[in-house]
């Protein structure tokens, strides 16, 4: 079972201060909250209407990335990773191999495509970062983080989705020297390297925070949460966070000057308060009950929502005090996003649910089963323009929820 933790590194990207459109992991602000409104408050038992589905993605766990009228997603055919570009109607526009992918265990692509202008960034499970032309899919440059930077990852393949901001693309090779690096996103040249805490890379997609006009890159490595000055590469602080398998697959959440970092295998989550300049943190609270492994959390209206790993319920935790408020067990644990005041959950057993958090508990508005696709139900869902997109193995499904 320990292998289950790893890959869900569908973690795309959180970016501030850019001059062009850049895709973001988990919504506009990188926090799992999407801006769609007037969404349905109920579904039929069979689920929301399926507008279309594309069933030839190959093997993978990555989520779709949207740019204009195109959808970018990856899958593995044979031993090679493939970029798929689809229209918003689910029609195939482009199919292009980019290089070898992870086939050691739980085969498939892991990281979500990052789109910045006319360039795409794909980080393979083998630790190779590819920069591709967004129109043709042709390779512009590539860097092998394992050989070029002596990177060291934990056991089950790279799952990080890289962060882009301005001229920089940030990545976490892991290891003693080049633990976190910033590359020139146009040519792949090294801008800075940070040894950080010298840990192994641990599946976490970093969060880029703008805190009192200072940009801080925050990530979790095998034994520490680290904060790095995004401009200079100087490590500002570190905070120990460990679990049994060194897996820290959830992107941190930033809210009102605080960071929330949560890990599975019974570990739990810590809320850290940044000081005024962002060069140190202090612990506000630690909660062990919400020990999410790779499904993410949503912080909304003063509460944190997510599912546990050892504690396998959907949970509501008071974000001020860290105390658990209530739980729900009728839907299995998995990934969570939010929109229009509602929570959308996708369980590891294929349940797709809609919850309304209320003062006394979760109001389960709807639940159905994802029947299309194959393999594990691990990809994070995405909401875009009134549609809920769910990737299940070789299928991408577009549900109408507005």
C-alpha positions in Angstrom: 0.0 0.0 0.0 2.9 2.4 0.6 3.3 2.8 -3.2 -0.2 4.4 -3.4 1.1 7.6 -1.8 3.5 8.7 -4.3 2.6 9.9 -7.5 -0.3 11.9 -7.2 1.8 14.8 -8.1 -0.7 16.2 -10.4 0.5 19.3 -8.8 0.5 22.1 -11.3 1.4 25.6 -10.4 0.8 28.7 -8.2 2.2 31.9 -9.7 2.1 35.6 -8.9 3.2 38.7 -10.8 3.3 37.5 -14.4 2.8 39.3 -17.6 1.1 36.5 -19.5 -1.3 33.7 -18.9 0.2 30.9 -16.9 -1.7 27.8 -15.9 -2.1 27.2 -12.2 -2.4 24.0 -10.2 -5.7 23.9 -8.3 -7.4 27.0 -9.6 -6.9 30.7 -10.2 -5.1 31.2 -6.9 -3.6 27.7 -6.6 -5.7 26.9 -3.6 -8.2 24.5 -5.0 -11.0 27.2 -5.2 -12.4 27.9 -8.7 -14.3 31.0 -9.7 -17.4 29.5 -11.4 -20.7 30.6 -10.0 -24.4 29.6 -10.2 -23.5 25.9 -10.3 -26.1 23.1 -9.9 -27.1 22.3 -6.3 -28.1 18.8 -7.1 -27.4 16.0 -9.6 -29.5 13.0 -10.7 -28.4 9.7 -9.2 -26.6 8.9 -12.5 -24.6 12.0 -12.0 -24.3 15.3 -13.9 -24.7 15.2 -17.7 -21.6 14.0 -19.5 -21.0 16.6 -22.3 -18.1 14.6 -23.8 -15.4 12.2 -23.0 -12.0 11.4 -24.6 -10.9 7.8 -24.1 -7.5 7.5 -25.7 -5.1 9.2 -23.2 -3.0 6.2 -22.3 -1.9 5.6 -18.7 -1.5 8.5 -16.3 -2.7 10.5 -13.3 -2.1 14.1 -14.5 -4.9 16.6 -14.6 -5.9 18.8 -17.5 -4.5 22.2 -18.0 -6.5 24.9 -19.8 -5.2 27.8 -22.0 -7.7 29.7 -24.1 -9.6 27.2 -26.1 -7.2 24.3 -25.7 -6.8 21.5 -23.1 -3.3 20.1 -22.4 -2.9 16.7 -20.7 -0.4 13.8 -20.8 -0.5 10.0 -20.8 1.9 7.2 -21.4 1.7 4.9 -24.5 4.2 2.0 -24.3 7.2 3.5 -22.5 6.8 7.0 -23.8 5.0 10.1 -22.4 2.6 11.7 -24.9 1.2 15.3 -24.9 -2.4 15.5 -25.9 -4.0 18.8 -27.0 -7.8 18.8 -27.1 -10.4 21.3 -28.1 -13.0 22.4 -25.5 -15.3 20.0 -27.3 -13.0 17.1 -26.7 -11.6 16.8 -30.2 -8.0 15.8 -30.6 -5.9 18.7 -32.0 -2.3 17.3 -31.4 -0.7 14.1 -30.1 3.0 14.3 -29.6 5.6 12.1 -27.8 8.0 14.0 -25.6 10.2 11.2 -24.0 10.4 8.2 -21.7 8.0 8.0 -18.8 7.7 6.1 -15.5 7.0 2.4 -15.9 8.6 0.9 -12.8 5.5 0.7 -10.7 2.0 2.3 -11.1 3.0 3.2 -14.6 2.0 6.5 -16.1 2.4 10.2 -16.3 2.1 12.1 -13.0 2.7 15.8 -13.3 0.3 18.3 -14.8 1.4 20.4 -17.8 2.3 24.0 -17.0 1.5 26.5 -19.8 3.2 29.9 -20.0 2.4 31.8 -23.2 3.6 29.7 -26.2 5.5 27.2 -24.1 4.7 24.1 -22.2 6.6 22.6 -19.3 6.3 18.9 -18.5 8.3 17.2 -15.7 8.4 13.5 -16.3 8.3 10.8 -13.7 11.9 10.0 -14.5 13.0 13.6 -13.5 13.4 15.2 -16.9 12.0 18.7 -17.4 10.8 19.3 -21.0 10.1 22.7 -22.5 7.8 22.3 -25.6 6.3 24.6 -28.2 2.6 25.0 -27.3 1.5 24.9 -30.9 3.6 22.1 -32.4 4.6 20.2 -29.3 8.2 20.3 -30.6 11.0 20.2 -28.0 12.8 23.5 -27.3 15.0 22.3 -24.4 15.2 19.7 -21.7 17.1 19.2 -18.5 17.6 15.9 -16.6 17.3 16.9 -12.9 18.8 13.6 -11.8 22.0 13.7 -13.9 22.4 17.4 -14.6 21.8 18.5 -11.0 22.5 15.2 -9.1 18.9 15.1 -8.0 17.6 12.6 -5.5 13.9 11.7 -5.3 12.1 9.3 -3.1 10.9 5.9 -4.3 8.1 6.1 -6.8 8.8 8.6 -9.5 8.7 12.4 -9.8 5.3 14.0 -9.4 6.0 17.7 -9.0 4.5 20.1 -11.5 6.9 23.0 -12.0 6.2 26.6 -11.1 6.7 29.4 -13.6 7.0 33.1 -12.8 8.4 35.7 -15.2 11.6 34.4 -16.7 12.0 31.7 -14.1 10.9 28.1 -13.9 11.3 26.5 -10.4 11.9 22.9 -9.8 13.0 20.6 -6.9 15.6 18.0 -8.0 16.3 17.1 -4.3 19.7 16.1 -2.8 22.5 17.8 -1.0 23.5 20.6 -3.4 20.9 21.5 -5.9 17.9 20.8 -3.8 15.7 23.5 -5.4 16.7 25.3 -8.6 15.5 28.2 -10.7 16.1 27.9 -14.5 15.7 30.5 -17.2 12.4 29.2 -18.7 13.3 30.3 -22.2 16.6 28.3 -22.5 16.9 26.1 -19.4 20.1 27.8 -18.1 20.6 27.8 -14.3 19.7 31.1 -12.6 20.2 29.9 -9.0 20.6 26.8 -6.9 19.6 26.3 -3.3 20.8 23.4 -1.1 17.8 24.1 1.2 17.7 21.3 3.9 19.5 18.8 1.7 16.6 16.3 1.7 15.2 14.1 -1.0 12.6 15.5 -3.2 9.2 14.4 -2.0 6.5 14.9 -4.7 5.5 18.4 -3.6 4.7 21.1 -6.1 5.9 24.3 -4.6 3.8 27.3 -3.8 4.9 30.8 -4.8 3.7 33.3 -2.2 3.8 37.0 -2.4 4.0 38.1 1.2 4.4 41.8 1.9 5.9 42.4 -1.5 8.4 39.5 -1.1 8.1 36.4 -3.2 8.8 33.2 -1.3 8.9 29.7 -2.8 7.5 27.2 -0.3 7.8 23.5 -0.6 8.0 20.3 1.4 10.9 17.9 1.0 11.4 14.5 2.7 11.9 15.9 6.2 11.3 19.7 6.1 9.0 22.5 4.9 11.3 25.1 3.5 10.9 28.8 2.5 13.2 30.2 -0.2 13.6 33.8 -1.5 12.3 33.3 -5.0 14.6 36.0 -6.5 17.9 35.1 -4.9 17.5 31.4 -4.0 18.5 32.0 -0.4 16.8 29.7 2.1 14.9 31.8 4.6 13.7 29.2 7.0 12.9 25.5 7.5 10.5 23.6 9.7 10.7 19.9 10.3 7.8 17.8 9.0 8.3 14.0 8.8 6.2 10.9 8.2 6.9 7.2 7.8 7.6 7.2 4.1 8.9 10.8 3.5 5.9 11.5 1.3 4.7 15.1 1.2 2.6 15.4 -2.0 0.3 18.3 -1.1 1.0 21.8 -2.2 1.0 24.2 0.8 -1.9 26.6 1.2 -1.3 30.3 2.0 -4.0 32.3 3.7 -3.7 35.7 5.5 0.0 35.6 6.2 0.0 31.9 7.3 0.9 28.6 5.6 -0.8 25.3 6.0 1.2 22.2 5.2 -0.4 18.8 5.5 1.0 15.2 5.0 -0.4 11.7 5.2 0.5 8.4 6.9 -0.8 9.7 10.2 1.3 12.8 10.2 -1.2 15.7 9.9 -0.9 19.4 9.2 0.8 22.4 10.7 -0.2 26.1 10.4 2.8 28.4 10.3 2.7 32.1 10.7 5.2 34.1 8.6 6.8 37.1 10.2 6.5 40.6 8.5 9.5 40.1 6.2 8.8 36.4 5.5 12.3 35.3 6.7 11.0 33.2 9.7 7.9 31.2 10.8 6.3 30.3 14.1 3.9 27.4 14.7 0.3 28.4 15.3 -1.1 24.9 15.7 -0.7 21.3 14.6 -3.6 18.9 13.8 -3.0 15.2 13.4 -6.5 14.1 12.5 -6.6 15.7 9.0 -3.6 13.7 7.6 -4.3 14.0 3.9 -1.8 12.1 1.7 -2.2 13.5 -1.8 -5.8 14.8 -2.3 -5.2 18.3 -1.3 -7.1 20.6 1.1 -9.3 23.6 0.7 -9.3 26.5 3.1 -12.5 28.5 2.9 -14.5 30.8 5.2 -12.2 30.1 8.2 -12.1 26.3 7.9 -9.9 23.7 6.3 -11.5 20.8 4.4 -10.0 17.5 3.3 -9.9 13.8 3.8 -7.6 11.9 6.1 -5.3 9.0 5.3 -5.0 7.1 8.5 -8.2 8.9 9.7 -10.3 8.1 6.6 -13.1 10.7 6.9 -13.8 13.9 5.2 -13.1 16.5 7.8 -13.7 20.1 8.7 -11.0 21.8 10.9 -11.3 25.3 12.4 -8.5 27.2 10.7 -8.0 29.6 13.6 -7.7 26.9 16.4 -6.8 23.7 14.5 -9.6 21.8 16.2 -11.7 19.3 14.2 -15.3 20.4 13.9 -17.1 17.6 12.2 -16.6 14.6 9.8 -18.3 12.6 7.0 -17.8 9.0 6.2 -20.4 8.2 3.4 -17.8 9.0 0.7 -14.3 7.6 0.6 -11.2 9.7 0.9 -9.7 11.4 -2.1 -9.1 14.7 -3.8 -11.0 18.0 -3.1 -11.7 21.3 -4.9 -14.3 24.0 -4.4 -16.5 26.4 -6.3 -19.6 28.5 -5.6 -19.5 27.7 -1.9 -19.6 23.9 -2.5 -16.9 21.2 -2.2 -16.4 18.7 -5.0 -14.7 15.5 -4.0 -13.4 12.6 -6.0 -12.7 9.5 -4.0 -10.0 6.8 -4.5 -12.8 4.3 -5.2 -14.4 6.4 -8.0 -17.1 8.3 -6.1 -17.8 11.8 -7.3 -19.6 13.9 -4.7 -20.8 17.4 -4.0 -20.9 18.7 -0.4 -22.1 21.9 1.2 -20.2 22.8 4.4 -22.6 24.1 7.0 -22.3 25.0 10.6 -23.2 21.6 12.0 -21.8 19.3 9.3 -21.4 18.4 5.6 -24.6 18.5 3.6 -24.2 15.8 1.0 -25.9 17.3 -2.0 -25.0 14.6 -4.6 -22.9 11.6 -5.2 -22.4 9.4 -8.2 -19.8 6.9 -9.6 -17.2 7.6 -12.3 -17.8 4.7 -14.7 -15.5 5.6 -17.6 -11.8 5.2 -17.7 -9.4 2.7 -16.1 -7.0 2.2 -13.2 -6.7 4.2 -10.0 -8.9 7.2 -9.3 -6.1 9.6 -8.3 -6.2 12.6 -10.6 -7.4 15.9 -9.2 -10.6 17.2 -10.8 -10.7 20.7 -12.4 -13.6 23.1 -13.0 -13.5 25.3 -16.1 -16.3 27.3 -17.6 -19.2 25.4 -16.0 -17.8 22.0 -16.6 -16.2 19.6 -14.1 -13.3 17.7 -15.6 -12.3 14.3 -14.2 -9.4 12.3 -15.5 -9.6 8.5 -14.8 -6.8 6.7 -16.4 -7.2 6.7 -20.2 -10.4 8.9 -20.1 -11.0 12.6 -19.6 -14.7 13.2 -18.8 -16.4 16.6 -19.0 -19.5 16.9 -16.7 -22.0 19.8 -17.0 -22.5 21.3 -13.6 -24.0 24.6 -14.5 
